[in-house]
Amino acid sequence: MMSQRRGIHVDQSELLCTKGCGFYGNNAWQGLCSKCWREENQREKQKQIQEDWALAEKLQREEEEAYASRHQKTQSQSTITPFSKFEERKTKEKSSKVHTVTKFFTPSTKTPPKKDTSFDSHASPSPSSSASRHFSADNDQATREFIDFLKPLKSGREIFKQCRAFTESMVYKRDMGADELSECVQDFYQNLSDRLHTQFKGSSDHVESVMDEVEKYMMTRLYKEVFCPETTDDEKKDLAIQKRIRALHWVTIEMLCVPVDEEIPEVSDSVVKAITDVIEMDSKRVPKAKLACITRCSKHIFNAIKVSKKEAASADDFLPTLIYIVLKANPPRLQSNIQYITRFCNPSRLMTGEDGYYFTNLCCAVAFIEKLDGQSLNLSAEEFDLYMSGQASPHWPQPTGASSSSAGSAALSQVHKRLDLLTGLGERQERVMEEARQLESDLIDWTDEVEQKVQSVLESFPAEPQNPTPPAASGTTAAASSSSSSAIDSDNVENELLPPPLQPQVFAG
């Protein structure tokens, strides 16, 4: 029987914007939706600008008062300088100071030199050599696809020129902060979207399709410039969440109360596909494509829950399962991908629809993992600390009886049984190695002992010298030789027909 959930349940209202506008919120925007966050950000900036201008005016008045007092003393001491020249010089200095203060508090309007951006000549290199290296085959393909999409449109040439000019201008802003880069891109999205709505007279589907292609073209070309920029701590956050997930490797399905039975082949297949999709998110360049990976992952999760429970999944089932998938997958550069989508995705996609819902749940899952504690897993603080430190691992009792024969418990029991078997095999192997070393030592000792005994026996029984043969008479020797020869010839019974031996003859010459 599953234990009661604690610390994982998230009410659906908590996914919405805290301003109550009805759109999905985002942790990166302090719980606000894209629209409310931009409005709040604009108000803060306007307030800051007003404060800066008030400070500038105050400093200018103080400077004018100090200037007037100094020149008043100078005028009383010397009457050589005519009053008209004094007023002229004062006016000139005052205007110079006002211009300086205004320039200081006015944002820079420096823009790159204008270029001839033709609709067909789309392969011109970027101003810097590093940007030219980024002009890869993917960029060229995205440009060709964008042009092919815009050709049937009446204003396609103008849209392409604006998008191309904007992406080239972003090269000069690479040193800006990530929030400033995001604001530039979002402003461009908003302005272009407003013009398209005016042009197409309220055809939202047509506008969305154009904006999708605009985002694909722009972010493919700007990906290496704006993904995980050096001005942010995204990389540090990536390493932190990866380390955190690795430390939580011991978390089980039962602890998260995930209603998924991985013993069912279809469920296991859906879990693998969900893990693959959330990992694949890092390989995509366009925010829409990354969101599509999250959406596919979420749909596989819903299918796994539906097959396991044999009924439709609820939101309370989905979030714990998504947390479990993220823990098993440990996606690369997770925080950088979330920040990239938040900063540069078409804002309307994050505010509504299934993409926005699933993305918001992923942000909640990551936030839950970062704050995960023992209470969230129905564990005591001591148990949680032991598991996190690696000093202990969860131990689940063997299922006994029909009441505890759930597939999840059986699978977990089988895992622990195999772990015990591996531990026993390791101990047996160590004993075999020890006995083999002892046998080798015994063989060496036995060989030495045999050699010593053989040597001892040889020393105890020395070899006796052979007796020399006594001399015999020549006749006797000849007779023996003759008899030996005759004996040899007597045995040769097969050669009786041989011719007689040659007789010696006297040479008469």
Backbone hydrogen bonds, N-H to C=O, Kabsch-Sander energy under -0.5 kcal/mol:
donor,donor_aa,acceptor,acceptor_aa,energy
14,E,11,D,-1.7
15,L,12,Q,-1.3
16,L,13,S,-0.9
17,C,23,F,-3.2
18,T,31,G,-1.7
20,G,17,C,-1.7
24,Y,351,M,-2.0
25,G,15,L,-2.6
26,N,32,L,-1.0
29,W,26,N,-1.0
30,Q,27,N,-1.7
31,G,26,N,-2.5
32,L,26,N,-0.5
32,L,29,W,-1.4
37,W,33,C,-2.5
38,R,34,S,-2.1
39,E,35,K,-2.2
40,E,36,C,-2.8
41,N,37,W,-2.7
42,Q,38,R,-2.7
43,R,39,E,-2.2
44,E,40,E,-2.3
45,K,41,N,-2.4
46,Q,42,Q,-2.8
47,K,43,R,-2.6
48,Q,44,E,-2.4
49,I,45,K,-2.8
50,Q,46,Q,-2.4
51,E,47,K,-2.3
52,D,48,Q,-2.5
53,W,49,I,-2.6
54,A,50,Q,-2.5
55,L,51,E,-2.4
56,A,52,D,-2.5
57,E,53,W,-3.0
58,K,54,A,-2.2
59,L,55,L,-2.6
60,Q,56,A,-2.4
61,R,57,E,-2.6
62,E,58,K,-2.4
63,E,59,L,-2.1
64,E,60,Q,-2.5
65,E,61,R,-2.8
66,A,62,E,-2.3
67,Y,63,E,-2.4
68,A,64,E,-3.1
69,S,65,E,-2.4
70,R,66,A,-2.0
71,H,67,Y,-2.3
72,Q,68,A,-1.9
73,K,69,S,-1.7
74,T,70,R,-1.9
75,Q,71,H,-2.4
76,S,72,Q,-1.8
77,Q,73,K,-1.4
78,S,74,T,-1.8
86,F,82,P,-1.6
87,E,83,F,-2.2
88,E,84,S,-2.1
89,R,85,K,-2.5
90,K,86,F,-2.3
91,T,87,E,-2.6
92,K,88,E,-2.1
93,E,89,R,-2.4
94,K,90,K,-2.4
95,S,91,T,-2.4
96,S,92,K,-1.9
97,K,93,E,-2.2
98,V,94,K,-2.4
99,H,95,S,-2.2
100,T,96,S,-2.0
101,V,97,K,-2.6
102,T,98,V,-2.5
103,K,99,H,-2.3
104,F,100,T,-1.9
105,F,101,V,-1.9
106,T,102,T,-0.6
117,T,115,K,-1.2
118,S,116,D,-1.1
122,H,120,D,-1.8
132,S,128,S,-1.6
133,R,129,S,-1.7
134,H,130,S,-1.2
135,F,131,A,-0.5
135,F,132,S,-1.0
136,S,134,H,-2.7
140,D,136,S,-2.1
141,Q,137,A,-2.5
142,A,138,D,-2.5
143,T,139,N,-2.3
144,R,140,D,-2.5
145,E,141,Q,-2.6
146,F,142,A,-2.1
147,I,143,T,-2.4
148,D,144,R,-2.6
149,F,145,E,-1.9
150,L,146,F,-2.0
151,K,147,I,-1.8
153,L,150,L,-1.4
156,G,153,L,-1.0
159,I,155,S,-2.2
160,F,156,G,-2.4
161,K,157,R,-2.2
162,Q,158,E,-2.2
163,C,159,I,-2.5
164,R,160,F,-2.8
165,A,161,K,-2.5
166,F,162,Q,-2.2
167,T,163,C,-2.4
168,E,164,R,-2.1
169,S,165,A,-1.9
170,M,166,F,-1.5
171,V,168,E,-0.9
172,Y,169,S,-1.0
173,K,170,M,-1.5
174,R,171,V,-1.0
176,M,173,K,-1.8
181,L,177,G,-2.4
182,S,178,A,-2.6
183,E,179,D,-2.3
184,C,180,E,-2.2
185,V,181,L,-2.2
186,Q,182,S,-2.9
187,D,183,E,-2.4
188,F,184,C,-1.9
189,Y,185,V,-2.5
190,Q,186,Q,-2.5
191,N,187,D,-2.6
192,L,188,F,-2.5
193,S,189,Y,-2.6
194,D,190,Q,-2.3
195,R,191,N,-2.0
196,L,192,L,-2.3
197,H,193,S,-2.4
198,T,194,D,-1.8
199,Q,195,R,-2.2
200,F,196,L,-3.2
201,K,197,H,-0.6
202,G,197,H,-1.7
204,S,202,G,-1.6
207,V,203,S,-2.2
208,E,204,S,-2.7
209,S,205,D,-2.2
210,V,206,H,-2.0
211,M,207,V,-2.6
212,D,208,E,-2.2
213,E,209,S,-1.7
214,V,210,V,-2.3
215,E,211,M,-2.6
216,K,212,D,-2.2
217,Y,213,E,-2.5
218,M,214,V,-2.7
219,M,215,E,-2.5
220,T,216,K,-1.4
221,R,217,Y,-1.5
222,L,218,M,-1.9
223,Y,219,M,-0.8
225,E,222,L,-0.9
226,V,222,L,-2.0
227,F,223,Y,-2.5
228,C,226,V,-0.5
232,T,229,P,-1.6
237,K,233,D,-2.0
238,D,234,D,-2.3
239,L,235,E,-2.1
240,A,236,K,-1.9
241,I,237,K,-2.5
242,Q,238,D,-2.2
243,K,239,L,-2.3
244,R,240,A,-2.2
245,I,241,I,-2.4
246,R,242,Q,-2.3
247,A,243,K,-1.9
248,L,244,R,-0.9
248,L,245,I,-0.6
249,H,246,R,-1.3
251,V,248,L,-1.6
256,L,252,T,-1.4
257,C,253,I,-0.8
257,C,254,E,-0.6
258,V,253,I,-2.1
260,V,258,V,-1.8
262,E,260,V,-0.7
264,I,261,D,-1.4
268,S,264,I,-2.7
269,D,265,P,-2.4
270,S,266,E,-2.0
271,V,267,V,-2.4
272,V,268,S,-2.1
273,K,269,D,-2.2
274,A,270,S,-2.3
275,I,271,V,-2.3
276,T,272,V,-2.3
277,D,273,K,-2.4
278,V,274,A,-2.1
279,I,275,I,-1.7
280,E,276,T,-2.3
281,M,277,D,-0.9
282,D,279,I,-1.2
283,S,280,E,-1.6
284,K,281,M,-1.2
290,K,286,V,-2.0
291,L,287,P,-2.5
292,A,288,K,-1.9
293,C,289,A,-1.5
294,I,290,K,-1.6
295,T,291,L,-2.5
296,R,292,A,-2.5
297,C,293,C,-2.3
298,S,294,I,-2.3
299,K,295,T,-2.2
300,H,296,R,-2.1
301,I,297,C,-1.8
302,F,298,S,-2.3
303,N,299,K,-2.0
304,A,300,H,-2.3
305,I,301,I,-2.3
306,K,302,F,-2.4
307,V,303,N,-2.5
308,S,304,A,-2.0
309,K,305,I,-2.9
310,K,306,K,-1.7
311,E,306,K,-0.7
317,D,314,S,-0.5
318,F,314,S,-1.9
319,L,315,A,-1.9
321,T,317,D,-1.4
322,L,318,F,-2.6
323,I,319,L,-2.2
324,Y,320,P,-2.1
325,I,321,T,-2.4
326,V,322,L,-2.3
327,L,323,I,-2.2
328,K,324,Y,-2.1
329,A,325,I,-2.5
330,N,326,V,-2.9
334,L,331,P,-0.8
337,N,333,R,-2.2
338,I,334,L,-2.1
339,Q,335,Q,-2.7
340,Y,336,S,-2.5
341,I,337,N,-2.3
342,T,338,I,-2.4
343,R,339,Q,-2.5
344,F,340,Y,-2.3
345,C,341,I,-1.7
349,R,346,N,-1.9
350,L,346,N,-0.7
350,L,347,P,-0.7
351,M,347,P,-1.1
352,T,348,S,-1.1
356,G,352,T,-0.9
357,Y,353,G,-1.8
358,Y,354,E,-2.8
359,F,355,D,-2.3
360,T,356,G,-2.1
361,N,357,Y,-2.0
362,L,358,Y,-2.1
363,C,359,F,-2.2
364,C,360,T,-2.0
365,A,361,N,-2.5
366,V,362,L,-2.3
367,A,363,C,-2.2
368,F,364,C,-2.4
369,I,365,A,-2.3
370,E,366,V,-2.1
371,K,367,A,-1.2
372,L,369,I,-0.8
377,L,373,D,-0.8
377,L,374,G,-0.9
378,N,375,Q,-1.3
379,L,374,G,-3.2
384,F,380,S,-2.4
385,D,381,A,-2.2
386,L,382,E,-2.2
387,Y,383,E,-2.5
388,M,384,F,-2.5
389,S,385,D,-2.0
390,G,386,L,-0.8
390,G,387,Y,-0.5
391,Q,386,L,-1.3
392,A,386,L,-1.2
404,S,401,G,-0.7
405,S,402,A,-1.3
410,A,406,S,-2.3
411,A,407,A,-2.6
412,L,408,G,-2.3
413,S,409,S,-2.7
414,Q,410,A,-2.4
415,V,411,A,-2.1
416,H,412,L,-2.3
417,K,413,S,-2.4
418,R,414,Q,-2.3
419,L,415,V,-2.1
420,D,416,H,-2.5
421,L,417,K,-2.3
422,L,418,R,-2.5
423,T,419,L,-2.3
424,G,420,D,-2.6
425,L,421,L,-2.5
426,G,422,L,-2.2
427,E,423,T,-2.0
428,R,424,G,-2.5
429,Q,425,L,-2.5
430,E,426,G,-1.9
431,R,427,E,-2.1
432,V,428,R,-2.5
433,M,429,Q,-2.5
434,E,430,E,-2.0
435,E,431,R,-2.6
436,A,432,V,-2.4
437,R,433,M,-2.1
438,Q,434,E,-2.0
439,L,435,E,-2.5
440,E,436,A,-2.2
441,S,437,R,-1.9
442,D,438,Q,-2.3
443,L,439,L,-2.4
444,I,440,E,-1.9
445,D,441,S,-2.1
446,W,442,D,-2.6
447,T,443,L,-2.3
448,D,444,I,-2.0
449,E,445,D,-2.2
450,V,446,W,-2.4
451,E,447,T,-2.2
452,Q,448,D,-2.0
453,K,449,E,-2.1
454,V,450,V,-2.4
455,Q,451,E,-2.1
456,S,452,Q,-2.1
457,V,453,K,-2.3
458,L,454,V,-2.2
459,E,455,Q,-1.9
460,S,456,S,-1.6
461,F,457,V,-1.6
477,T,473,A,-2.4
478,A,474,S,-2.9
479,A,475,G,-3.3
480,A,476,T,-2.6
481,S,477,T,-2.7
482,S,478,A,-3.2
483,S,479,A,-3.2
484,S,480,A,-2.6
485,S,481,S,-2.7
486,S,482,S,-3.3
487,A,483,S,-2.4
488,I,484,S,-2.2
489,D,485,S,-3.1
490,S,486,S,-2.8
491,D,487,A,-1.2
492,N,488,I,-0.5
492,N,489,D,-0.9
493,V,491,D,-1.9
496,E,493,V,-0.6
498,L,495,N,-1.0
508,A,506,V,-0.5
